[in-house]
Amino acid sequence: MDVFARDNGHEQVVFCHDRPSGLRAIIAIYSTALGPALGGTRFYPYASEGDAVTDVLHLSRGMAYKNALAGLDLGGGKAVIWGDPARDKSEALLRAYGRFVESLNGRYFTACDVGTYVKDMDVIARESRFVTGRSPEHGGAGDSSVLTAFGVFQGMRAAAAHRWGTDTLAGRRVAVAGVGKVGRHLVRHLLEDGASVVVADVNPAAVEAVRSAYPQVEVVSVDEIAAVEADVYAPCALGGALSDETVPTLRAEIVCGAANNQLAHEGADKLLTDRGILYAPDFCVNAGGVIQVADEIDGFSFERAKARAAGIYDTTLTILRTADAEGLTPALAADRLAERRMADIGRLRGIHLTR
């Protein structure tokens, strides 16, 4: 494993180990140009340390771009805890992790991600001041999946307006791959807007929960969902959903979902464009959750956070129109808009302020 060889511009990568609790964690700070780095903690049983490093480097860079596009005065970071949350998670491990977060003295704020939940953030916060996504009982924002799904829905409306000239999904068929914390809320938004929905998930309990709440939802297997006939495909599970294998099978006109890092590799966005499929970049449309937890830093207001998440509609439209005007893929247009903001605002740090 060679961290420096894999790095694409990170400021800091911290390895955290507490043998008694079993903690093995990596915190990656990609950029603090806009402010302290903010990004969730993923608890996942990686096959190897190298896989954990690859994931945290990729995810932290994505957070920097996501936070920049969302208009937040926050940089990008991410953390991974290497282990099986069902087996390895404990109070001692989470509190040891919190001590490491605290040791960075505010350069990194953490929150929930795959394998971590609001109750875990409450435990971590017993050792660190730099934790968001806490429970309302502890002054936090609670479940960030609520505004994540809301933001994805706004991005989907914008993509629909760009492709079809109307921002409603009424009468459209949407395939949602993954109906966990975010996908379940997204299904509700879609049905309320008049769309028909087909879903798939590796977890039968998640599928059953959605079917119980919304009997009209159609269910297919995870192997079928990408290729079903639909107007919109919404990847809402783990990353890498848009690959050389899956893109040729897509029958949707729009891809817009909540999953992070949907493009399996650089160039996958070009495959979508070549097929005439409109891609709403994931790190733009799924920013509702980070907007929610970022609001918590200054004292949480759901109404204020929701109003800001509603702006994902306009940001998505700007990206899609910029892509058309400049002959870019939407992913590249989004990258350039984020990089421009990081450069323009980050440059102001060079203006010396007396204390």
N, C-alpha and C positions, 0 to 999 in steps of 0.2 A: 504494500500500500504506500503510495506516494502522494501525500496531501498537496504539496506544492505543485506537482504535475497536474493534478485535477483542478486546481483552483482557477477561477476565472475573474479574479478581482476582489476577493474578500479582504476585509480589514483585519478580521480576527477569527480564529477557530480555536475553541477551547475544549479539551478533553477532560471529562469529570469522572472520577472513580472513587467510590466508597465501598471498599470490600465487604465490611460487615453487613451492610444493607443489600449488597448486590448491585448497587447503582453503577451503570456504565452509560454515560451520556455524552453527547457532543453538542455544543452550542456554536453556531456559525453566525457571525455578523458580517453581512455583505457590505452595507453602506450605512453611515450615519450622516450623510450629506444633508438630509432634511431634518434630522433630529435623532433621538434615541431609536435603536432598532426595535421593531415590534414584530412578533411572529409566534405562532403556537408551538407547543411541545408535542411531538408525535411519539407514542409508546408503541413499539412494533418489533416483532421477532425477526429481525433481519437474518438472512442466511450467513452473513459474514460482516466483519467490521468494515470492510471495504464497501459493501452495499450501504451500510449506515452512513459512511462518509459521503458517498456519491449522492444519497438522498438529501442529506442536510445541506450540502453545498448547492444543490439544484433548487431546493425549496426556499432557502434563504435569499437567493438571488431573485426568485419570483416574488417574494414578499416586498423587496425593495421597489420593484416595478409596480406591484399592486398598490402599495401605499402611496407611491408618487402619483399614479393615475387617479387614485381616490381623493387627491387633494389634501392629504394628511401631512402634517409637519412631523413626520416620523420616517425613520429609515427602515431597512429591512433586515430581519434576522430569523432564525429558526433553530429549534433544538430537537434532537431525537434521543429517546431513551431506548437502548438496545435491550429488548427482553419481551417476554410474553406478559401483557398486562393482566391476563386472567390468572396467571401463576405467580408472577414476580412483584406485582405492585403491592406496596405496603406503606404504612405511615412513615416508617423510618426512611425508606427509599425516597419518598416524595419530599420529606423534610430535608434530607441530605441534598437532594437536587435543589431545593429552595435556597440552601446555603450557598451553593455555587452561583445561582442566579444573583443573589445578593452581593456576592463578591465582585461582580462586574459594576456595581455602584451606579446603576441606572443606564448603562450603555445598552442594555437589552431588557425589554419587557416581554414576559411570556403570557400565553393564553392557552385555550384548549385546542386540540387537534385530534387526529385519529388516535384512539386508545386512551385519551384523557378527557375528563369531564369537569363540570363546574365544581363538584365536590372535591376533586383533586386539586383544583386551583385554590380552594379554601385551605387545604392542608399545606400546599406549597407556600401560601401567603403567611403562614405562621412563622416562616423563616425569612421571608423577603418582602420588601415594600414594592417590588417591581413585578406585580402579578395583576393581570386583568382577566375578565371572564369569570369573576367570582359570583357567588350566589347573591340574590337580592338581600338576604338576611345579613350578609356581610358588606353591604353597600355596593355590590357589583351589578353588572348588566345581565347576569344569568345566561341562558342558552343563546349563543350567538348564531345558531342555525336558523333562527327565526328571520333575522334580517339578511342572512346569506341567501336564503331562498327568495326573499322579497327582491333583493338586488338582481338575482339571476332572472327572475320574472321580468324586471324592468329592462334588462339587457335583451331578453327574448322579444319583448314588445318592440324595442328599437330595431332589432334585426328584422322583425316582421315588417315594420314600417319601411325600412330600407329596401327590402326585397319585394314586398307586395303592395306597398303604398297605404297600408293600414296597420295600426299598432295593436289591434286586437288579435287574439288567438282563437276567437270564436269560429267554429266550423273546421278548425285545423286538427290534425292528429299529431300528438307529441309522444315520442318514445323516451321514457325516463329509465336510464340504466343506473340502478342504485336508489333504493327508497329508505335509506337510513335517516339520520337526523335532519339532513337538508332536503333530500328527495321527497320525503313525506310532506313537508310543508309546500314544496314546489307543486306537487300534485294538486293540493288544495287550491292554490292560486289558479292553476290551469283550468280546473273544473269550474271554478267560480267565474272564469272568463268565457266559458262556453266551449272549451276544447274537449276533445276525446283523448284519453290517455291509455297507453299501454306501458307496462312496467316489467322489470326483472330485477332480481337481487339474489346474491349467493346465499343470503340468510332467509330461510323459509318463514321465520317469525316476522321479519320485516315486511315481507310480501303479505302475509296473513293480516298484519295490523292495518295495512293500507286497504286491502280488500274488505276488511270488516268495517272500516270507516266509509269507504267509497265502493260499494258493490258493483258500480258500473265500470270500474277499471278493468281492463283486459290484462292478463298475465301471460308472459312467454318466458322461455328459459334464457339464461344469461348468454348462451351461445347464439341465440336468435335475435336478441334485441337490436343489435347494430344494423341488421339487414332487414328489419321489418319495414313495411311500406308506411311511411310517415312523412309529415311536412317538416318536423323538427326532431332532431336527435339530441337528447340532453344527457351527456355523461355526468353522473353524479356519484361515482364510486372513486376508486383509486386512479392514479395517473396512468398515462401511456395508452389511453383508450383509442387514440387516433394514430394508427400504425400503417405500415405498408400492407398489412393483411386486412385490416378492418376498413380503411378508407375506400378501397374499390367495391366493397359490399354495401356501402351506405346508399339508401334510397331516399334520404331526406334532402331538402333544399337548404336547410339551415342547421348548423351545429351550435348549440348554446347550452352549456351545463355548468354544474357547480364544482366538478372535480378539478383539483390542481394539476398542473403539468399534463394536460390532455395530449399534447403533441409528443409522440413517442421519440421523435428525434427532430433536429433542425431540418427543415425541408418538408415535413409532413403537412405544414400549412400550404405549401405550393401544390401538393397533391390534391388538397381540397379545392383550391382555386382552379386548378386545371380541370376538375370535374364540375365546375360551376356551382360548388357548394359554398355558401356564405358562412364563414366562421367568425363567431363573436368571441374574441380572446378571453380565455378563462380567467386570467388575472385581472381583467377589467370587471366582468360580470359577477364574479363571486366575491367581490370586495365588501359586500354588505356586512359580513361577520366582523371583519377587521375594523370597519367603521364603527360598529357597535362597541367592540371592546376598547377601541381607542377613545371613544367618548367617555368611557368609565374613568380614564386617567384624570379627567377634570371634574368628575362628579356626574354620574350617569343621568341622562334624560333620554328616555326611549323616543319621545316625539322628535327631539332634535336629531338623534341618530337616524331615525327613519326618514326624516326630511333630507338628510344628507345622502342616505342610501338611494333615495329616489333619483338623485342626480346621476346614477349609473346609466339611466336612460339616455341622457344628453351626451355623456362621455362615450357611450357605445356608438351613438350616431356620428359623433365627431370622428371616431376612429374609422368607421366604415366609409364615411365620405372622404376622409383623408386618403385612405387606401385607394379609392377609385380615382381621386384627383391626381395622385402621385404615382399611380401604377404599381402599388405595393400590395403585398398580402396584408390582411387586417392585423396579423400577429406582428409583422414588421412595423406597420404604422403605429401600433400600440407601443412597441418598444421605443420608437423614436420620440413619441410624445412624452413617455415617462423619462427617458434620458434627458430630454430637453429641460424638463422641470427640475430634475436633480442637478443638472449643470447650472441652470439659471439661479435657482434658489440657493444651492450649495455654494455658489460663488460669493454670496453675501456674507458668508462666514469670514471672508477675507477682510471685511470692513471691521477694523478694530473698535471694540467698545471698552471704555474705561469702566472700572468697577468701583 
